[in-house]
Amino acid sequence: MKHTRTTPPSHVVFVVEGEGDSAHWTRIGAAWPHDDGEGFNLKLACMPLDGRVVIRKLKPKDMEAGR
């Protein structure tokens, strides 16, 4: 699959270990919505073995901070 999209991602992908205030969030990738709005293309830097994968909408402050 060739990824030629030049638009910035709309979402950020994290792996979350733990619960509540003690949870540890690690950014592992980004997500772009499908043109039909029915799913996402993911680009991951790693694949977690433990924890849960969370996809969150990208906030403007995340882009400014280079996150």
mmCIF file of the N, C-alpha and C atoms, coordinates in Angstrom:
data_MODEL
# 
_entry.id   MODEL 
# 
loop_
_atom_site.group_PDB 
_atom_site.id 
_atom_site.type_symbol 
_atom_site.label_atom_id 
_atom_site.label_alt_id 
_atom_site.label_comp_id 
_atom_site.label_asym_id 
_atom_site.label_entity_id 
_atom_site.label_seq_id 
_atom_site.pdbx_PDB_ins_code 
_atom_site.Cartn_x 
_atom_site.Cartn_y 
_atom_site.Cartn_z 
_atom_site.occupancy 
_atom_site.B_iso_or_equiv 
_atom_site.pdbx_formal_charge 
_atom_site.auth_seq_id 
_atom_site.auth_comp_id 
_atom_site.auth_asym_id 
_atom_site.auth_atom_id 
_atom_site.pdbx_PDB_model_num 
ATOM 1   N N  . MET A 1 1  ? 0.844   -1.176 0.000  1.00 0.00 ? 1  MET A N  1 
ATOM 2   C CA . MET A 1 1  ? 0.000   0.000  0.000  1.00 0.00 ? 1  MET A CA 1 
ATOM 3   C C  . MET A 1 1  ? 0.888   1.236  0.000  1.00 0.00 ? 1  MET A C  1 
ATOM 4   N N  . LYS A 1 2  ? 0.689   2.110  -0.947 1.00 0.00 ? 2  LYS A N  1 
ATOM 5   C CA . LYS A 1 2  ? 1.466   3.333  -1.038 1.00 0.00 ? 2  LYS A CA 1 
ATOM 6   C C  . LYS A 1 2  ? 0.699   4.457  -0.361 1.00 0.00 ? 2  LYS A C  1 
ATOM 7   N N  . HIS A 1 3  ? 1.338   5.111  0.601  1.00 0.00 ? 3  HIS A N  1 
ATOM 8   C CA . HIS A 1 3  ? 0.686   6.198  1.346  1.00 0.00 ? 3  HIS A CA 1 
ATOM 9   C C  . HIS A 1 3  ? 1.139   7.519  0.743  1.00 0.00 ? 3  HIS A C  1 
ATOM 10  N N  . THR A 1 4  ? 0.265   8.180  -0.033 1.00 0.00 ? 4  THR A N  1 
ATOM 11  C CA . THR A 1 4  ? 0.634   9.413  -0.714 1.00 0.00 ? 4  THR A CA 1 
ATOM 12  C C  . THR A 1 4  ? -0.091  10.624 -0.150 1.00 0.00 ? 4  THR A C  1 
ATOM 13  N N  . ARG A 1 5  ? -0.874  10.436 0.890  1.00 0.00 ? 5  ARG A N  1 
ATOM 14  C CA . ARG A 1 5  ? -1.651  11.532 1.470  1.00 0.00 ? 5  ARG A CA 1 
ATOM 15  C C  . ARG A 1 5  ? -0.705  12.578 2.058  1.00 0.00 ? 5  ARG A C  1 
ATOM 16  N N  . THR A 1 6  ? -0.942  13.858 1.732  1.00 0.00 ? 6  THR A N  1 
ATOM 17  C CA . THR A 1 6  ? -0.095  14.930 2.242  1.00 0.00 ? 6  THR A CA 1 
ATOM 18  C C  . THR A 1 6  ? -0.798  15.765 3.298  1.00 0.00 ? 6  THR A C  1 
ATOM 19  N N  . THR A 1 7  ? -2.047  15.476 3.589  1.00 0.00 ? 7  THR A N  1 
ATOM 20  C CA . THR A 1 7  ? -2.768  16.219 4.614  1.00 0.00 ? 7  THR A CA 1 
ATOM 21  C C  . THR A 1 7  ? -2.323  15.757 5.998  1.00 0.00 ? 7  THR A C  1 
ATOM 22  N N  . PRO A 1 8  ? -2.361  16.659 6.971  1.00 0.00 ? 8  PRO A N  1 
ATOM 23  C CA . PRO A 1 8  ? -1.986  16.241 8.324  1.00 0.00 ? 8  PRO A CA 1 
ATOM 24  C C  . PRO A 1 8  ? -3.023  15.278 8.891  1.00 0.00 ? 8  PRO A C  1 
ATOM 25  N N  . PRO A 1 9  ? -2.627  14.454 9.845  1.00 0.00 ? 9  PRO A N  1 
ATOM 26  C CA . PRO A 1 9  ? -3.583  13.513 10.441 1.00 0.00 ? 9  PRO A CA 1 
ATOM 27  C C  . PRO A 1 9  ? -4.657  14.255 11.220 1.00 0.00 ? 9  PRO A C  1 
ATOM 28  N N  . SER A 1 10 ? -5.819  13.640 11.346 1.00 0.00 ? 10 SER A N  1 
ATOM 29  C CA . SER A 1 10 ? -6.910  14.230 12.121 1.00 0.00 ? 10 SER A CA 1 
ATOM 30  C C  . SER A 1 10 ? -6.945  13.695 13.543 1.00 0.00 ? 10 SER A C  1 
ATOM 31  N N  . HIS A 1 11 ? -6.262  12.568 13.769 1.00 0.00 ? 11 HIS A N  1 
ATOM 32  C CA . HIS A 1 11 ? -6.275  11.918 15.075 1.00 0.00 ? 11 HIS A CA 1 
ATOM 33  C C  . HIS A 1 11 ? -4.871  11.433 15.444 1.00 0.00 ? 11 HIS A C  1 
ATOM 34  N N  . VAL A 1 12 ? -4.664  11.250 16.742 1.00 0.00 ? 12 VAL A N  1 
ATOM 35  C CA . VAL A 1 12 ? -3.405  10.731 17.273 1.00 0.00 ? 12 VAL A CA 1 
ATOM 36  C C  . VAL A 1 12 ? -3.690  9.374  17.904 1.00 0.00 ? 12 VAL A C  1 
ATOM 37  N N  . VAL A 1 13 ? -2.766  8.427  17.747 1.00 0.00 ? 13 VAL A N  1 
ATOM 38  C CA . VAL A 1 13 ? -2.926  7.082  18.300 1.00 0.00 ? 13 VAL A CA 1 
ATOM 39  C C  . VAL A 1 13 ? -1.979  6.925  19.494 1.00 0.00 ? 13 VAL A C  1 
ATOM 40  N N  . PHE A 1 14 ? -2.532  6.443  20.609 1.00 0.00 ? 14 PHE A N  1 
ATOM 41  C CA . PHE A 1 14 ? -1.768  6.226  21.835 1.00 0.00 ? 14 PHE A CA 1 
ATOM 42  C C  . PHE A 1 14 ? -1.935  4.789  22.292 1.00 0.00 ? 14 PHE A C  1 
ATOM 43  N N  . VAL A 1 15 ? -0.958  4.294  23.064 1.00 0.00 ? 15 VAL A N  1 
ATOM 44  C CA . VAL A 1 15 ? -1.149  3.084  23.853 1.00 0.00 ? 15 VAL A CA 1 
ATOM 45  C C  . VAL A 1 15 ? -1.223  3.569  25.302 1.00 0.00 ? 15 VAL A C  1 
ATOM 46  N N  . VAL A 1 16 ? -2.215  3.070  26.038 1.00 0.00 ? 16 VAL A N  1 
ATOM 47  C CA . VAL A 1 16 ? -2.428  3.488  27.422 1.00 0.00 ? 16 VAL A CA 1 
ATOM 48  C C  . VAL A 1 16 ? -2.260  2.276  28.325 1.00 0.00 ? 16 VAL A C  1 
ATOM 49  N N  . GLU A 1 17 ? -1.375  2.426  29.308 1.00 0.00 ? 17 GLU A N  1 
ATOM 50  C CA . GLU A 1 17 ? -1.149  1.371  30.291 1.00 0.00 ? 17 GLU A CA 1 
ATOM 51  C C  . GLU A 1 17 ? -1.582  1.893  31.649 1.00 0.00 ? 17 GLU A C  1 
ATOM 52  N N  . GLY A 1 18 ? -2.379  1.115  32.365 1.00 0.00 ? 18 GLY A N  1 
ATOM 53  C CA . GLY A 1 18 ? -2.876  1.525  33.667 1.00 0.00 ? 18 GLY A CA 1 
ATOM 54  C C  . GLY A 1 18 ? -4.231  2.191  33.554 1.00 0.00 ? 18 GLY A C  1 
ATOM 55  N N  . GLU A 1 19 ? -4.724  2.651  34.690 1.00 0.00 ? 19 GLU A N  1 
ATOM 56  C CA . GLU A 1 19 ? -6.059  3.254  34.755 1.00 0.00 ? 19 GLU A CA 1 
ATOM 57  C C  . GLU A 1 19 ? -6.020  4.574  35.518 1.00 0.00 ? 19 GLU A C  1 
ATOM 58  N N  . GLY A 1 20 ? -6.979  5.437  35.227 1.00 0.00 ? 20 GLY A N  1 
ATOM 59  C CA . GLY A 1 20 ? -7.166  6.670  35.992 1.00 0.00 ? 20 GLY A CA 1 
ATOM 60  C C  . GLY A 1 20 ? -5.971  7.601  35.951 1.00 0.00 ? 20 GLY A C  1 
ATOM 61  N N  . ASP A 1 21 ? -5.725  8.266  37.097 1.00 0.00 ? 21 ASP A N  1 
ATOM 62  C CA . ASP A 1 21 ? -4.644  9.249  37.179 1.00 0.00 ? 21 ASP A CA 1 
ATOM 63  C C  . ASP A 1 21 ? -3.261  8.633  37.039 1.00 0.00 ? 21 ASP A C  1 
ATOM 64  N N  . SER A 1 22 ? -3.139  7.339  37.280 1.00 0.00 ? 22 SER A N  1 
ATOM 65  C CA . SER A 1 22 ? -1.831  6.689  37.181 1.00 0.00 ? 22 SER A CA 1 
ATOM 66  C C  . SER A 1 22 ? -1.578  6.089  35.793 1.00 0.00 ? 22 SER A C  1 
ATOM 67  N N  . ALA A 1 23 ? -2.493  6.302  34.853 1.00 0.00 ? 23 ALA A N  1 
ATOM 68  C CA . ALA A 1 23 ? -2.328  5.759  33.500 1.00 0.00 ? 23 ALA A CA 1 
ATOM 69  C C  . ALA A 1 23 ? -1.155  6.436  32.800 1.00 0.00 ? 23 ALA A C  1 
ATOM 70  N N  . HIS A 1 24 ? -0.433  5.661  32.011 1.00 0.00 ? 24 HIS A N  1 
ATOM 71  C CA . HIS A 1 24 ? 0.701   6.172  31.239 1.00 0.00 ? 24 HIS A CA 1 
ATOM 72  C C  . HIS A 1 24 ? 0.333   6.138  29.754 1.00 0.00 ? 24 HIS A C  1 
ATOM 73  N N  . TRP A 1 25 ? 0.299   7.318  29.108 1.00 0.00 ? 25 TRP A N  1 
ATOM 74  C CA . TRP A 1 25 ? -0.056  7.440  27.700 1.00 0.00 ? 25 TRP A CA 1 
ATOM 75  C C  . TRP A 1 25 ? 1.218   7.609  26.875 1.00 0.00 ? 25 TRP A C  1 
ATOM 76  N N  . THR A 1 26 ? 1.367   6.799  25.827 1.00 0.00 ? 26 THR A N  1 
ATOM 77  C CA . THR A 1 26 ? 2.504   6.896  24.916 1.00 0.00 ? 26 THR A CA 1 
ATOM 78  C C  . THR A 1 26 ? 1.974   7.044  23.494 1.00 0.00 ? 26 THR A C  1 
ATOM 79  N N  . ARG A 1 27 ? 2.380   8.113  22.838 1.00 0.00 ? 27 ARG A N  1 
ATOM 80  C CA . ARG A 1 27 ? 1.956   8.327  21.448 1.00 0.00 ? 27 ARG A CA 1 
ATOM 81  C C  . ARG A 1 27 ? 2.694   7.343  20.551 1.00 0.00 ? 27 ARG A C  1 
ATOM 82  N N  . ILE A 1 28 ? 1.928   6.619  19.727 1.00 0.00 ? 28 ILE A N  1 
ATOM 83  C CA . ILE A 1 28 ? 2.547   5.612  18.858 1.00 0.00 ? 28 ILE A CA 1 
ATOM 84  C C  . ILE A 1 28 ? 2.227   5.815  17.384 1.00 0.00 ? 28 ILE A C  1 
ATOM 85  N N  . GLY A 1 29 ? 1.401   6.814  17.044 1.00 0.00 ? 29 GLY A N  1 
ATOM 86  C CA . GLY A 1 29 ? 1.097   6.989  15.632 1.00 0.00 ? 29 GLY A CA 1 
ATOM 87  C C  . GLY A 1 29 ? 0.047   8.049  15.368 1.00 0.00 ? 29 GLY A C  1 
ATOM 88  N N  . ALA A 1 30 ? -0.490  7.996  14.154 1.00 0.00 ? 30 ALA A N  1 
ATOM 89  C CA . ALA A 1 30 ? -1.472  8.972  13.697 1.00 0.00 ? 30 ALA A CA 1 
ATOM 90  C C  . ALA A 1 30 ? -2.534  8.273  12.854 1.00 0.00 ? 30 ALA A C  1 
ATOM 91  N N  . ALA A 1 31 ? -3.675  8.964  12.674 1.00 0.00 ? 31 ALA A N  1 
ATOM 92  C CA . ALA A 1 31 ? -4.787  8.388  11.912 1.00 0.00 ? 31 ALA A CA 1 
ATOM 93  C C  . ALA A 1 31 ? -5.381  9.433  10.973 1.00 0.00 ? 31 ALA A C  1 
ATOM 94  N N  . TRP A 1 32 ? -5.776  8.968  9.791  1.00 0.00 ? 32 TRP A N  1 
ATOM 95  C CA . TRP A 1 32 ? -6.440  9.795  8.788  1.00 0.00 ? 32 TRP A CA 1 
ATOM 96  C C  . TRP A 1 32 ? -7.783  9.161  8.468  1.00 0.00 ? 32 TRP A C  1 
ATOM 97  N N  . PRO A 1 33 ? -8.856  9.946  8.396  1.00 0.00 ? 33 PRO A N  1 
ATOM 98  C CA . PRO A 1 33 ? -10.167 9.358  8.090  1.00 0.00 ? 33 PRO A CA 1 
ATOM 99  C C  . PRO A 1 33 ? -10.262 8.924  6.629  1.00 0.00 ? 33 PRO A C  1 
ATOM 100 N N  . HIS A 1 34 ? -11.016 7.860  6.399  1.00 0.00 ? 34 HIS A N  1 
ATOM 101 C CA . HIS A 1 34 ? -11.314 7.437  5.030  1.00 0.00 ? 34 HIS A CA 1 
ATOM 102 C C  . HIS A 1 34 ? -12.193 8.491  4.371  1.00 0.00 ? 34 HIS A C  1 
ATOM 103 N N  . ASP A 1 35 ? -12.128 8.573  3.069  1.00 0.00 ? 35 ASP A N  1 
ATOM 104 C CA . ASP A 1 35 ? -12.931 9.550  2.330  1.00 0.00 ? 35 ASP A CA 1 
ATOM 105 C C  . ASP A 1 35 ? -14.422 9.367  2.560  1.00 0.00 ? 35 ASP A C  1 
ATOM 106 N N  . ASP A 1 36 ? -14.862 8.114  2.795  1.00 0.00 ? 36 ASP A N  1 
ATOM 107 C CA . ASP A 1 36 ? -16.289 7.874  3.017  1.00 0.00 ? 36 ASP A CA 1 
ATOM 108 C C  . ASP A 1 36 ? -16.699 8.064  4.479  1.00 0.00 ? 36 ASP A C  1 
ATOM 109 N N  . GLY A 1 37 ? -15.736 8.389  5.363  1.00 0.00 ? 37 GLY A N  1 
ATOM 110 C CA . GLY A 1 37 ? -16.045 8.633  6.767  1.00 0.00 ? 37 GLY A CA 1 
ATOM 111 C C  . GLY A 1 37 ? -16.333 7.384  7.578  1.00 0.00 ? 37 GLY A C  1 
ATOM 112 N N  . GLU A 1 38 ? -16.079 6.198  7.015  1.00 0.00 ? 38 GLU A N  1 
ATOM 113 C CA . GLU A 1 38 ? -16.437 4.941  7.681  1.00 0.00 ? 38 GLU A CA 1 
ATOM 114 C C  . GLU A 1 38 ? -15.273 4.263  8.401  1.00 0.00 ? 38 GLU A C  1 
ATOM 115 N N  . GLY A 1 39 ? -14.102 4.877  8.414  1.00 0.00 ? 39 GLY A N  1 
ATOM 116 C CA . GLY A 1 39 ? -12.964 4.250  9.081  1.00 0.00 ? 39 GLY A CA 1 
ATOM 117 C C  . GLY A 1 39 ? -11.743 5.145  9.012  1.00 0.00 ? 39 GLY A C  1 
ATOM 118 N N  . PHE A 1 40 ? -10.581 4.578  9.374  1.00 0.00 ? 40 PHE A N  1 
ATOM 119 C CA . PHE A 1 40 ? -9.336  5.336  9.426  1.00 0.00 ? 40 PHE A CA 1 
ATOM 120 C C  . PHE A 1 40 ? -8.183  4.538  8.828  1.00 0.00 ? 40 PHE A C  1 
ATOM 121 N N  . ASN A 1 41 ? -7.219  5.248  8.272  1.00 0.00 ? 41 ASN A N  1 
ATOM 122 C CA . ASN A 1 41 ? -5.919  4.678  7.938  1.00 0.00 ? 41 ASN A CA 1 
ATOM 123 C C  . ASN A 1 41 ? -4.999  5.035  9.089  1.00 0.00 ? 41 ASN A C  1 
ATOM 124 N N  . LEU A 1 42 ? -4.247  4.049  9.589  1.00 0.00 ? 42 LEU A N  1 
ATOM 125 C CA . LEU A 1 42 ? -3.339  4.266  10.706 1.00 0.00 ? 42 LEU A CA 1 
ATOM 126 C C  . LEU A 1 42 ? -1.899  4.152  10.242 1.00 0.00 ? 42 LEU A C  1 
ATOM 127 N N  . LYS A 1 43 ? -1.039  5.001  10.787 1.00 0.00 ? 43 LYS A N  1 
ATOM 128 C CA . LYS A 1 43 ? 0.403   4.874  10.600 1.00 0.00 ? 43 LYS A CA 1 
ATOM 129 C C  . LYS A 1 43 ? 0.992   4.790  11.999 1.00 0.00 ? 43 LYS A C  1 
ATOM 130 N N  . LEU A 1 44 ? 1.544   3.614  12.340 1.00 0.00 ? 44 LEU A N  1 
ATOM 131 C CA . LEU A 1 44 ? 2.046   3.361  13.680 1.00 0.00 ? 44 LEU A CA 1 
ATOM 132 C C  . LEU A 1 44 ? 3.562   3.236  13.672 1.00 0.00 ? 44 LEU A C  1 
ATOM 133 N N  . ALA A 1 45 ? 4.201   3.791  14.707 1.00 0.00 ? 45 ALA A N  1 
ATOM 134 C CA . ALA A 1 45 ? 5.645   3.657  14.876 1.00 0.00 ? 45 ALA A CA 1 
ATOM 135 C C  . ALA A 1 45 ? 5.989   2.338  15.545 1.00 0.00 ? 45 ALA A C  1 
ATOM 136 N N  . CYS A 1 46 ? 5.031   1.774  16.271 1.00 0.00 ? 46 CYS A N  1 
ATOM 137 C CA . CYS A 1 46 ? 5.230   0.484  16.935 1.00 0.00 ? 46 CYS A CA 1 
ATOM 138 C C  . CYS A 1 46 ? 3.868   -0.157 17.170 1.00 0.00 ? 46 CYS A C  1 
ATOM 139 N N  . MET A 1 47 ? 3.893   -1.439 17.482 1.00 0.00 ? 47 MET A N  1 
ATOM 140 C CA . MET A 1 47 ? 2.665   -2.177 17.777 1.00 0.00 ? 47 MET A CA 1 
ATOM 141 C C  . MET A 1 47 ? 2.754   -2.647 19.225 1.00 0.00 ? 47 MET A C  1 
ATOM 142 N N  . PRO A 1 48 ? 1.862   -2.152 20.100 1.00 0.00 ? 48 PRO A N  1 
ATOM 143 C CA . PRO A 1 48 ? 1.950   -2.512 21.513 1.00 0.00 ? 48 PRO A CA 1 
ATOM 144 C C  . PRO A 1 48 ? 1.565   -3.971 21.768 1.00 0.00 ? 48 PRO A C  1 
ATOM 145 N N  . LEU A 1 49 ? 2.222   -4.561 22.765 1.00 0.00 ? 49 LEU A N  1 
ATOM 146 C CA . LEU A 1 49 ? 1.886   -5.916 23.190 1.00 0.00 ? 49 LEU A CA 1 
ATOM 147 C C  . LEU A 1 49 ? 0.893   -5.892 24.340 1.00 0.00 ? 49 LEU A C  1 
ATOM 148 N N  . ASP A 1 50 ? 0.981   -4.866 25.171 1.00 0.00 ? 50 ASP A N  1 
ATOM 149 C CA . ASP A 1 50 ? 0.095   -4.719 26.326 1.00 0.00 ? 50 ASP A CA 1 
ATOM 150 C C  . ASP A 1 50 ? -0.547  -3.340 26.293 1.00 0.00 ? 50 ASP A C  1 
ATOM 151 N N  . GLY A 1 51 ? -1.530  -3.148 27.149 1.00 0.00 ? 51 GLY A N  1 
ATOM 152 C CA . GLY A 1 51 ? -2.211  -1.864 27.207 1.00 0.00 ? 51 GLY A CA 1 
ATOM 153 C C  . GLY A 1 51 ? -3.339  -1.814 26.201 1.00 0.00 ? 51 GLY A C  1 
ATOM 154 N N  . ARG A 1 52 ? -3.963  -0.665 26.111 1.00 0.00 ? 52 ARG A N  1 
ATOM 155 C CA . ARG A 1 52 ? -5.055  -0.511 25.151 1.00 0.00 ? 52 ARG A CA 1 
ATOM 156 C C  . ARG A 1 52 ? -4.699  0.603  24.171 1.00 0.00 ? 52 ARG A C  1 
ATOM 157 N N  . VAL A 1 53 ? -5.158  0.470  22.953 1.00 0.00 ? 53 VAL A N  1 
ATOM 158 C CA . VAL A 1 53 ? -4.918  1.469  21.918 1.00 0.00 ? 53 VAL A CA 1 
ATOM 159 C C  . VAL A 1 53 ? -6.073  2.456  21.947 1.00 0.00 ? 53 VAL A C  1 
ATOM 160 N N  . VAL A 1 54 ? -5.724  3.753  22.006 1.00 0.00 ? 54 VAL A N  1 
ATOM 161 C CA . VAL A 1 54 ? -6.719  4.818  22.067 1.00 0.00 ? 54 VAL A CA 1 
ATOM 162 C C  . VAL A 1 54 ? -6.452  5.782  20.921 1.00 0.00 ? 54 VAL A C  1 
ATOM 163 N N  . ILE A 1 55 ? -7.512  6.155  20.197 1.00 0.00 ? 55 ILE A N  1 
ATOM 164 C CA . ILE A 1 55 ? -7.404  7.131  19.113 1.00 0.00 ? 55 ILE A CA 1 
ATOM 165 C C  . ILE A 1 55 ? -8.155  8.379  19.548 1.00 0.00 ? 55 ILE A C  1 
ATOM 166 N N  . ARG A 1 56 ? -7.446  9.513  19.577 1.00 0.00 ? 56 ARG A N  1 
ATOM 167 C CA . ARG A 1 56 ? -8.028  10.778 20.011 1.00 0.00 ? 56 ARG A CA 1 
ATOM 168 C C  . ARG A 1 56 ? -7.910  11.812 18.899 1.00 0.00 ? 56 ARG A C  1 
ATOM 169 N N  . LYS A 1 57 ? -8.911  12.675 18.812 1.00 0.00 ? 57 LYS A N  1 
ATOM 170 C CA . LYS A 1 57 ? -8.897  13.751 17.828 1.00 0.00 ? 57 LYS A CA 1 
ATOM 171 C C  . LYS A 1 57 ? -7.706  14.666 18.100 1.00 0.00 ? 57 LYS A C  1 
ATOM 172 N N  . LEU A 1 58 ? -6.982  15.019 17.045 1.00 0.00 ? 58 LEU A N  1 
ATOM 173 C CA . LEU A 1 58 ? -5.816  15.887 17.157 1.00 0.00 ? 58 LEU A CA 1 
ATOM 174 C C  . LEU A 1 58 ? -6.270  17.297 17.513 1.00 0.00 ? 58 LEU A C  1 
ATOM 175 N N  . LYS A 1 59 ? -5.652  17.883 18.525 1.00 0.00 ? 59 LYS A N  1 
ATOM 176 C CA . LYS A 1 59 ? -5.974  19.246 18.951 1.00 0.00 ? 59 LYS A CA 1 
ATOM 177 C C  . LYS A 1 59 ? -4.935  20.196 18.371 1.00 0.00 ? 59 LYS A C  1 
ATOM 178 N N  . PRO A 1 60 ? -5.328  21.445 18.066 1.00 0.00 ? 60 PRO A N  1 
ATOM 179 C CA . PRO A 1 60 ? -4.370  22.408 17.496 1.00 0.00 ? 60 PRO A CA 1 
ATOM 180 C C  . PRO A 1 60 ? -3.112  22.566 18.346 1.00 0.00 ? 60 PRO A C  1 
ATOM 181 N N  . LYS A 1 61 ? -3.237  22.503 19.676 1.00 0.00 ? 61 LYS A N  1 
ATOM 182 C CA . LYS A 1 61 ? -2.057  22.660 20.535 1.00 0.00 ? 61 LYS A CA 1 
ATOM 183 C C  . LYS A 1 61 ? -1.071  21.510 20.342 1.00 0.00 ? 61 LYS A C  1 
ATOM 184 N N  . ASP A 1 62 ? -1.571  20.319 19.971 1.00 0.00 ? 62 ASP A N  1 
ATOM 185 C CA . ASP A 1 62 ? -0.693  19.181 19.716 1.00 0.00 ? 62 ASP A CA 1 
ATOM 186 C C  . ASP A 1 62 ? 0.165   19.433 18.478 1.00 0.00 ? 62 ASP A C  1 
ATOM 187 N N  . MET A 1 63 ? -0.414  20.053 17.472 1.00 0.00 ? 63 MET A N  1 
ATOM 188 C CA . MET A 1 63 ? 0.328   20.343 16.242 1.00 0.00 ? 63 MET A CA 1 
ATOM 189 C C  . MET A 1 63 ? 1.388   21.413 16.502 1.00 0.00 ? 63 MET A C  1 
ATOM 190 N N  . GLU A 1 64 ? 1.049   22.444 17.310 1.00 0.00 ? 64 GLU A N  1 
ATOM 191 C CA . GLU A 1 64 ? 1.992   23.511 17.617 1.00 0.00 ? 64 GLU A CA 1 
ATOM 192 C C  . GLU A 1 64 ? 3.167   22.986 18.424 1.00 0.00 ? 64 GLU A C  1 
ATOM 193 N N  . ALA A 1 65 ? 2.901   22.034 19.307 1.00 0.00 ? 65 ALA A N  1 
ATOM 194 C CA . ALA A 1 65 ? 3.945   21.482 20.172 1.00 0.00 ? 65 ALA A CA 1 
ATOM 195 C C  . ALA A 1 65 ? 4.771   20.427 19.449 1.00 0.00 ? 65 ALA A C  1 
ATOM 196 N N  . GLY A 1 66 ? 4.399   20.092 18.225 1.00 0.00 ? 66 GLY A N  1 
ATOM 197 C CA . GLY A 1 66 ? 5.119   19.082 17.468 1.00 0.00 ? 66 GLY A CA 1 
ATOM 198 C C  . GLY A 1 66 ? 4.873   17.680 17.965 1.00 0.00 ? 66 GLY A C  1 
ATOM 199 N N  . ARG A 1 67 ? 3.757   17.487 18.614 1.00 0.00 ? 67 ARG A N  1 
ATOM 200 C CA . ARG A 1 67 ? 3.419   16.170 19.161 1.00 0.00 ? 67 ARG A CA 1 
ATOM 201 C C  . ARG A 1 67 ? 2.834   15.295 18.105 1.00 0.00 ? 67 ARG A C  1 
# 
